[in-house]
Amino acid sequence: MAELGFHLLCILFTLSVSSVNSRTISPAFARPTSELDVSDSIQKSLNVLLHSPHPLKSQLMSSSELSSSSSTLSLQLHSRVSVYKSSHKSYESLTLARLVRDSARVESLQTRLDLAINGVTKSDLMPVDTELAAEDLEVPVISGTSQGSGEYFCRVGIGRPASQAYMVLDTGSDVNWLQCAPCADCYQQADPIFEPASSSSYSPLTCDAHQCKSLDVSECRNGTCMYEVSYGDGSYTVGDFVTETVTLEGSTAVENIAIGCGHNNEGLFVGAAGLIGLGGGPLSFPSQINATSYSYCLVDRDSDSASTLDFNSPIPHDAITAPLLRSNKLDTFYYVGLRGISVAGQLLHIPLSTFKLTNDGNGGVIVDSGTAVTRLQSEAYNTLRDAFVKGTKDLPTATGVALFDTCYDLSTKKSVQVPTVSFHFSNGKILDLPAKNYLIPVDSSGTFCFAFAPTSSSLSIIGNVQQQGTRVSYDLANSLIGFSPEKC
């Protein structure tokens, strides 16, 4: 009997292990609670309106400050508030402006995906009416920066000699571009407009160049390549597609980078000269320099500190890794293999299909630097929100704000314990989010909101609020994404 009992125990143990392994994740390892430093968050919300932009000189690193590895390229990464002084009179006003930009960003990402999935051709698209688009270039709506992704900037040199410019970093775009003289229509930017005539390395691309053929939309004029990129809110950039020298911080110069020289640009690009695309397409900056990997750390949006964007840097050995997936419909986006979400260590009942990237390009979860608030399919969001609300039932509630429907009045608190929200990846690894990455201030009076939002789209997005303070590594050679908390 004892032997039989032992065998039965072994069978039960095996079944229990099989049950866990069938989902390859176990919520038992997720941290149950996290502490939110309410006082610190409120103080930052008060300070952000007082920030003065860094002087331009301090943005540049000397060559000795670059990585000691000759194969690693590095540049500093800055939040918007450290570069441009806010014109908002209150933190609430700043928050609402951010959320408006964010909604436009998400819409443009979803539109681009829809176009790719549905196989929309140039003849199906409406032309943008500009002086330079005299031949009626027809444009798709492409994910971009004008509303949503202008939260983080780098400073680079363009041309020889290098003209310094602030550029928006965007993992959801591929085409690099900047405003160029002569301007038929240019928006206001912090630095002087780039003068092609002053650069010895400026070289127009021919129409049969492979870079020109890689554009979603191109046109030939006098044997040279023209480009046009349009964004979800109606903003656009039109001009010559050329190659130029791009100088990173210090003296690291990269030659023959295909970049748009925009003579006609419209939109709210928050003073940046243009954009550096970090997406997965052939025209993105990582693709053009043949980077095997890159990583960034997004500092707190309300901080004036800086971090780095590094190319060809290995994933830290202690990183929490997840599968990096790619769509056969759209090569720009970086998808992550997500299996589930837990609250307070309890795995939520969300169907696995919610996060699955299908063969036809629908669904999936992308990691995006330009989207602020993480978006989940409505049913998944409702399940997550309800579990979080259940775990915070002792906290005083507040009226919802904009797209946030779950808010709290923490004006009388110095700190609070809240249930931990954790991402469970398809390889069994778990990423616990710090409380400040999902319960954020929306004013300076102590109102905090749960920083997730629902979407009717099949596409889910992990946004930059959830990425803050974490080094996110893209190992392109080995198809892995790494998350390294507190590695800025």
C-alpha positions as CSV (number, residue, x, y, z in Angstrom):
1,M,0.0,0.0,0.0
2,A,2.8,2.4,0.8
3,E,4.4,1.7,-2.6
4,L,1.0,2.3,-4.3
5,G,0.5,5.5,-2.4
6,F,4.0,6.7,-3.5
7,H,3.2,5.9,-7.1
8,L,-0.1,7.8,-6.9
9,L,1.7,10.8,-5.4
10,C,4.2,10.7,-8.3
11,I,1.4,10.6,-10.8
12,L,-0.4,13.6,-9.1
13,F,2.9,15.5,-9.0
14,T,3.5,14.8,-12.7
15,L,0.0,15.9,-13.7
16,S,0.4,19.1,-11.7
17,V,3.7,19.9,-13.4
18,S,2.2,19.1,-16.8
19,S,-0.7,21.5,-16.1
20,V,1.7,24.3,-15.3
21,N,4.0,23.5,-18.3
22,S,1.1,23.4,-20.7
23,R,1.0,27.2,-20.4
24,T,4.8,27.5,-19.7
25,I,4.2,30.2,-17.1
26,S,3.6,30.2,-13.4
27,P,2.1,33.2,-11.6
28,A,3.7,32.0,-8.3
29,F,6.9,33.9,-9.2
30,A,5.3,37.2,-9.8
31,R,5.7,39.8,-6.9
32,P,2.3,40.2,-5.2
33,T,2.5,43.9,-4.3
34,S,4.5,47.0,-5.2
35,E,5.0,50.3,-3.4
36,L,4.1,53.6,-5.1
37,D,6.0,56.6,-3.8
38,V,3.1,59.1,-4.1
39,S,5.1,62.1,-2.7
40,D,7.9,61.6,-5.2
41,S,5.5,61.4,-8.1
42,I,3.6,64.5,-7.1
43,Q,6.9,66.4,-6.6
44,K,8.0,65.5,-10.1
45,S,4.7,66.7,-11.5
46,L,5.3,70.0,-9.8
47,N,8.9,70.3,-11.0
48,V,8.3,69.4,-14.6
49,L,6.8,72.7,-15.4
50,L,9.8,74.5,-14.0
51,H,12.4,72.5,-16.0
52,S,14.7,74.6,-18.2
53,P,16.0,72.9,-21.4
54,H,19.6,71.7,-21.4
55,P,22.0,74.1,-23.2
56,L,22.8,72.6,-26.6
57,K,26.5,72.2,-25.7
58,S,25.8,69.8,-22.8
59,Q,24.0,67.4,-25.2
60,L,27.3,66.3,-26.8
61,M,29.5,63.6,-25.5
62,S,33.2,63.4,-26.1
63,S,34.6,60.4,-27.9
64,S,36.1,59.2,-24.6
65,E,32.5,58.9,-23.2
66,L,31.5,56.5,-25.9
67,S,31.5,52.8,-25.3
68,S,35.0,51.3,-25.2
69,S,33.9,48.7,-27.8
70,S,34.7,49.8,-31.3
71,S,31.7,48.0,-32.6
72,T,29.2,49.7,-30.3
73,L,27.6,53.0,-31.3
74,S,26.0,55.1,-28.6
75,L,24.1,58.4,-28.3
76,Q,22.3,60.1,-25.5
77,L,18.5,59.9,-25.2
78,H,16.4,62.7,-23.7
79,S,12.8,63.1,-22.6
80,R,10.9,66.0,-24.2
81,V,10.8,68.0,-21.0
82,S,14.6,68.1,-20.8
83,V,14.8,69.5,-24.3
84,Y,11.8,71.8,-24.7
85,K,10.3,73.9,-21.9
86,S,6.6,73.1,-21.4
87,S,4.2,75.9,-22.3
88,H,1.5,74.3,-20.1
89,K,0.4,76.1,-16.9
90,S,-0.6,73.0,-15.1
91,Y,0.4,69.3,-15.0
92,E,-3.2,68.3,-15.8
93,S,-3.1,70.3,-19.0
94,L,0.2,68.7,-19.9
95,T,-1.2,65.2,-19.2
96,L,-4.3,65.9,-21.4
97,A,-2.1,67.1,-24.3
98,R,0.0,63.9,-23.9
99,L,-3.1,61.7,-24.1
100,V,-4.4,63.5,-27.2
101,R,-1.1,62.9,-28.9
102,D,-1.1,59.3,-27.7
103,S,-4.6,58.6,-29.1
104,A,-3.5,59.9,-32.5
105,R,-0.4,57.8,-32.4
106,V,-2.3,54.6,-31.7
107,E,-4.7,55.4,-34.5
108,S,-1.9,55.9,-37.0
109,L,-0.2,52.6,-36.0
110,Q,-3.5,50.7,-36.4
111,T,-4.2,52.4,-39.8
112,R,-0.8,51.4,-41.1
113,L,-1.3,47.8,-40.0
114,D,-4.7,47.7,-41.6
115,L,-3.2,49.0,-44.9
116,A,-0.5,46.3,-44.8
117,I,-3.0,43.5,-44.0
118,N,-5.5,44.5,-46.6
119,G,-2.9,44.9,-49.3
120,V,-3.8,48.5,-50.2
121,T,-2.0,49.7,-53.4
122,K,-0.9,53.1,-54.3
123,S,-3.8,53.5,-56.7
124,D,-6.2,53.1,-53.7
125,L,-4.7,56.0,-51.8
126,M,-5.6,59.7,-51.7
127,P,-2.8,62.1,-52.8
128,V,-1.5,64.8,-50.5
129,D,-1.9,68.2,-52.1
130,T,1.5,70.0,-51.8
131,E,3.5,72.1,-54.1
132,L,6.3,69.5,-54.3
133,A,3.8,66.7,-55.0
134,A,3.2,68.1,-58.4
135,E,3.0,64.7,-59.9
136,D,0.3,63.7,-57.4
137,L,2.3,61.3,-55.3
138,E,-0.2,59.0,-53.7
139,V,0.5,58.1,-50.0
140,P,-0.4,55.6,-47.4
141,V,-1.0,56.6,-43.9
142,I,2.2,55.6,-42.1
143,S,2.9,55.3,-38.4
144,G,4.7,58.4,-37.2
145,T,5.7,61.1,-34.8
146,S,3.6,64.1,-35.2
147,Q,1.3,63.3,-32.4
148,G,2.4,60.3,-30.5
149,S,6.1,59.5,-30.7
150,G,7.7,62.9,-30.0
151,E,8.5,62.0,-26.4
152,Y,12.1,61.1,-26.6
153,F,14.9,62.8,-28.6
154,C,18.5,62.3,-29.5
155,R,21.0,64.9,-30.9
156,V,22.9,63.9,-34.0
157,G,25.0,65.6,-36.6
158,I,23.9,65.6,-40.3
159,G,26.3,66.1,-43.2
160,R,29.9,67.2,-43.4
161,P,30.6,69.3,-41.6
162,A,28.0,68.1,-39.2
163,S,25.0,70.3,-38.5
164,Q,23.6,69.4,-35.1
165,A,19.9,68.6,-34.8
166,Y,17.3,67.1,-32.4
167,M,15.7,64.0,-33.9
168,V,12.7,62.0,-32.6
169,L,13.4,58.3,-31.9
170,D,10.6,56.0,-33.2
171,T,10.5,52.2,-33.1
172,G,7.3,52.4,-35.2
173,S,8.8,54.0,-38.2
174,D,11.5,53.2,-40.8
175,V,12.2,56.2,-42.9
176,N,14.7,58.7,-41.5
177,W,14.2,62.3,-42.5
178,L,14.8,65.9,-41.6
179,Q,13.7,69.4,-42.7
180,C,15.8,70.8,-45.5
181,A,16.3,74.1,-47.3
182,P,14.9,75.5,-49.5
183,C,11.6,75.2,-47.6
184,A,8.3,75.3,-49.5
185,D,6.7,74.8,-46.2
186,C,8.5,74.0,-42.9
187,Y,7.3,74.0,-39.4
188,Q,9.2,75.7,-36.6
189,Q,12.1,73.7,-35.1
190,A,14.7,74.4,-32.4
191,D,17.8,74.3,-34.7
192,P,18.5,76.0,-38.0
193,I,17.0,74.3,-41.1
194,F,19.6,71.9,-42.7
195,E,21.3,73.4,-45.7
196,P,22.2,70.6,-48.2
197,A,24.5,73.0,-50.1
198,S,26.7,73.3,-47.1
199,S,27.4,69.5,-46.8
200,S,30.1,67.8,-48.9
201,S,28.6,64.4,-48.3
202,Y,25.0,65.2,-49.5
203,S,24.2,62.9,-52.5
204,P,20.8,62.5,-54.2
205,L,19.7,58.9,-54.8
206,T,18.7,57.8,-58.3
207,C,15.3,56.4,-59.0
208,D,16.8,52.9,-59.6
209,A,18.7,52.9,-56.3
210,H,17.6,50.0,-54.0
211,Q,16.9,52.5,-51.2
212,C,14.4,54.4,-53.4
213,K,12.7,51.1,-54.4
214,S,12.4,50.3,-50.7
215,L,10.1,53.3,-50.1
216,D,6.4,52.7,-49.7
217,V,5.9,55.8,-51.9
218,S,8.4,57.3,-54.3
219,E,8.5,59.3,-57.4
220,C,11.1,60.1,-60.0
221,R,12.0,63.7,-60.9
222,N,14.9,64.5,-63.2
223,G,16.4,61.1,-62.6
224,T,16.5,61.5,-58.8
225,C,14.3,59.9,-56.1
226,M,11.5,61.8,-54.2
227,Y,9.9,60.4,-51.1
228,E,6.7,61.2,-49.3
229,V,5.6,60.0,-45.8
230,S,2.2,60.8,-44.4
231,Y,1.1,60.4,-40.8
232,G,-2.2,59.5,-39.2
233,D,-3.2,63.0,-38.3
234,G,-2.6,64.5,-41.7
235,S,1.0,65.6,-41.1
236,Y,3.5,64.7,-43.8
237,T,7.0,65.2,-45.1
238,V,7.9,65.4,-48.8
239,G,11.3,65.9,-50.5
240,D,14.4,64.4,-52.0
241,F,15.6,61.0,-50.9
242,V,19.4,61.2,-50.5
243,T,22.4,59.7,-48.7
244,E,24.1,61.7,-46.0
245,T,26.7,61.3,-43.2
246,V,25.2,60.9,-39.7
247,T,27.4,61.7,-36.8
248,L,26.5,60.2,-33.4
249,E,27.6,61.7,-30.1
250,G,31.3,62.2,-30.0
251,S,32.9,61.7,-33.3
252,T,31.4,58.5,-34.6
253,A,30.3,59.1,-38.2
254,V,28.3,56.8,-40.3
255,E,28.3,57.4,-44.0
256,N,25.8,56.9,-46.8
257,I,22.7,56.7,-44.7
258,A,19.5,57.1,-46.8
259,I,17.5,60.0,-45.4
260,G,14.6,62.1,-46.5
261,C,15.5,65.8,-47.1
262,G,12.1,67.3,-46.6
263,H,11.3,70.6,-48.3
264,N,7.6,70.5,-47.6
265,N,6.6,69.4,-44.0
266,E,3.5,69.9,-42.1
267,G,2.5,68.9,-38.6
268,L,3.2,69.3,-34.9
269,F,6.7,67.9,-34.6
270,V,7.4,69.7,-31.3
271,G,10.5,71.5,-32.6
272,A,12.5,68.4,-33.7
273,A,14.3,68.6,-37.0
274,G,13.1,65.2,-38.1
275,L,13.0,61.5,-37.2
276,I,15.4,58.6,-36.8
277,G,13.4,55.4,-37.6
278,L,14.3,52.4,-35.4
279,G,11.7,50.0,-37.0
280,G,12.5,46.6,-38.6
281,G,12.2,47.7,-42.2
282,P,15.2,48.0,-44.6
283,L,15.3,51.8,-44.5
284,S,15.5,52.0,-40.7
285,F,18.7,53.3,-39.1
286,P,19.5,49.9,-37.4
287,S,19.0,48.1,-40.7
288,Q,21.2,50.5,-42.7
289,I,24.1,50.2,-40.3
290,N,23.6,46.4,-40.2
291,A,23.2,46.5,-36.4
292,T,22.8,43.0,-34.9
293,S,21.1,44.6,-31.8
294,Y,20.2,47.9,-30.2
295,S,18.9,49.0,-26.9
296,Y,17.5,52.1,-25.2
297,C,16.4,53.1,-21.7
298,L,13.5,55.6,-21.5
299,V,13.9,57.8,-18.5
300,D,10.9,59.1,-16.7
301,R,9.1,61.6,-19.0
302,D,8.9,64.0,-16.1
303,S,12.7,63.9,-15.5
304,D,15.4,66.0,-17.1
305,S,18.0,63.2,-16.8
306,A,19.3,61.4,-19.9
307,S,20.0,57.8,-20.9
308,T,21.5,56.2,-23.9
309,L,20.5,54.5,-27.2
310,D,23.2,51.9,-28.0
311,F,23.7,49.9,-31.2
312,N,25.4,46.5,-31.3
313,S,25.3,46.2,-27.6
314,P,24.5,42.7,-26.1
315,I,21.5,42.0,-24.0
316,P,22.5,42.2,-20.3
317,H,23.1,38.8,-18.8
318,D,20.4,39.4,-16.1
319,A,17.7,40.7,-18.6
320,I,14.3,39.2,-18.7
321,T,14.0,37.9,-22.2
322,A,11.1,37.2,-24.5
323,P,10.7,36.0,-28.1
324,L,11.0,38.8,-30.7
325,L,8.4,38.0,-33.4
326,R,8.0,39.5,-36.8
327,S,4.9,39.8,-39.1
328,N,5.0,38.7,-42.7
329,K,2.7,41.5,-43.5
330,L,4.6,44.5,-42.0
331,D,8.3,44.3,-41.2
332,T,8.4,47.6,-39.3
333,F,6.8,46.5,-36.0
334,Y,8.6,44.5,-33.2
335,Y,6.2,41.9,-31.7
336,V,6.8,40.2,-28.4
337,G,5.6,36.7,-27.4
338,L,3.2,37.4,-24.6
339,R,1.2,34.6,-23.0
340,G,-0.6,36.4,-20.1
341,I,-0.8,39.1,-17.5
342,S,-1.1,38.6,-13.7
343,V,-2.2,40.9,-10.9
344,A,-0.9,40.4,-7.4
345,G,0.7,37.1,-8.6
346,Q,-2.6,35.7,-9.9
347,L,-2.7,34.9,-13.6
348,L,-5.7,36.5,-15.2
349,H,-8.2,34.4,-17.3
350,I,-7.4,35.9,-20.7
351,P,-7.5,33.6,-23.7
352,L,-4.1,32.9,-25.2
353,S,-5.5,33.9,-28.6
354,T,-5.8,37.5,-27.4
355,F,-2.1,38.0,-27.7
356,K,-1.3,35.8,-30.7
357,L,0.1,37.1,-33.9
358,T,-1.8,35.3,-36.7
359,N,-0.4,34.4,-40.1
360,D,-2.6,37.0,-41.8
361,G,-1.0,39.8,-39.7
362,N,-3.8,40.3,-37.2
363,G,-3.4,40.4,-33.4
364,G,-0.1,40.3,-31.6
365,V,1.6,42.6,-29.2
366,I,4.1,45.2,-30.3
367,V,6.7,47.1,-28.2
368,D,6.6,50.7,-29.2
369,S,8.6,53.7,-28.0
370,G,6.2,56.3,-29.4
371,T,3.0,55.0,-27.7
372,A,2.7,56.1,-24.1
373,V,-0.1,54.1,-22.6
374,T,-0.3,50.3,-23.1
375,R,-3.3,49.3,-25.1
376,L,-5.0,45.9,-24.7
377,Q,-8.0,44.4,-26.5
378,S,-11.2,45.6,-24.6
379,E,-12.0,42.3,-22.9
380,A,-8.4,41.8,-21.8
381,Y,-8.3,45.3,-20.5
382,N,-11.6,44.9,-18.6
383,T,-10.3,41.7,-16.9
384,L,-7.0,43.5,-16.0
385,R,-8.8,46.6,-14.7
386,D,-11.3,44.7,-12.6
387,A,-8.6,42.6,-11.0
388,F,-6.6,45.7,-10.2
389,V,-9.7,47.5,-8.8
390,K,-10.4,44.5,-6.6
391,G,-6.9,44.7,-5.2
392,T,-7.1,48.4,-4.5
393,K,-10.6,48.5,-2.9
394,D,-9.2,50.3,0.2
395,L,-7.9,53.3,-1.8
396,P,-10.2,56.3,-2.3
397,T,-11.4,56.6,-5.9
398,A,-11.5,59.6,-8.2
399,T,-13.3,60.5,-11.4
400,G,-11.8,59.2,-14.6
401,V,-9.6,61.4,-16.8
402,A,-9.7,61.3,-20.6
403,L,-9.0,57.7,-21.7
404,F,-8.4,56.6,-18.1
405,D,-11.5,55.1,-16.4
406,T,-9.8,54.0,-13.2
407,C,-8.4,56.7,-11.0
408,Y,-7.6,57.3,-7.3
409,D,-7.4,60.3,-4.9
410,L,-4.0,59.8,-3.2
411,S,-3.7,63.4,-2.0
412,T,-3.5,62.3,1.6
413,K,-1.0,59.5,1.1
414,K,2.8,59.5,1.1
415,S,3.0,56.0,-0.3
416,V,0.7,53.1,-1.0
417,Q,1.0,49.4,-1.7
418,V,-0.8,48.3,-4.8
419,P,-1.0,44.9,-6.5
420,T,1.8,44.2,-8.9
421,V,1.0,44.0,-12.6
422,S,3.3,41.5,-14.4
423,F,3.8,40.4,-18.0
424,H,4.2,36.7,-18.7
425,F,6.1,35.9,-21.8
426,S,5.7,32.8,-24.0
427,N,9.1,31.4,-22.9
428,G,8.0,31.3,-19.3
429,K,9.8,34.5,-18.2
430,I,7.9,37.1,-16.1
431,L,8.4,40.9,-16.0
432,D,7.1,42.6,-12.8
433,L,6.3,46.3,-13.5
434,P,7.1,48.9,-10.8
435,A,4.0,50.6,-9.5
436,K,5.1,54.0,-11.0
437,N,4.9,52.4,-14.5
438,Y,1.1,51.8,-14.3
439,L,-0.3,54.1,-11.6
440,I,0.6,57.6,-12.8
441,P,-0.2,61.2,-11.7
442,V,-2.5,63.1,-14.0
443,D,-2.4,66.4,-12.0
444,S,-0.3,67.8,-9.1
445,S,-3.1,67.4,-6.6
446,G,-2.8,63.7,-6.0
447,T,-5.0,62.1,-8.7
448,F,-3.4,59.0,-10.0
449,C,-4.8,56.8,-12.8
450,F,-4.3,53.2,-14.0
451,A,-2.2,53.7,-17.1
452,F,-3.7,51.0,-19.4
453,A,-6.4,51.6,-21.9
454,P,-8.7,49.4,-24.1
455,T,-8.6,49.2,-27.9
456,S,-11.1,47.8,-30.3
457,S,-8.2,46.8,-32.6
458,S,-6.8,43.3,-32.5
459,L,-3.3,44.9,-32.1
460,S,-2.0,45.3,-28.5
461,I,0.8,47.8,-27.7
462,I,3.2,47.9,-24.8
463,G,3.8,51.6,-24.5
464,N,6.6,53.8,-23.1
465,V,5.0,54.4,-19.7
466,Q,5.4,50.7,-19.0
467,Q,8.9,50.8,-20.4
468,Q,10.2,53.7,-18.3
469,G,13.3,53.0,-16.2
470,T,13.9,49.7,-18.1
471,R,16.6,49.1,-20.7
472,V,14.8,47.4,-23.6
473,S,17.1,45.4,-25.8
474,Y,16.3,44.2,-29.3
475,D,18.6,41.3,-30.2
476,L,17.8,41.2,-33.9
477,A,20.3,38.4,-34.7
478,N,18.7,36.0,-32.2
479,S,15.1,37.2,-32.2
480,L,14.9,38.2,-28.6
481,I,13.7,41.2,-26.6
482,G,15.3,41.8,-23.3
483,F,13.9,43.9,-20.4
484,S,16.4,45.1,-17.7
485,P,14.7,47.0,-14.9
486,E,16.7,49.9,-13.4
487,K,19.5,49.7,-16.1
488,C,19.3,53.3,-17.3
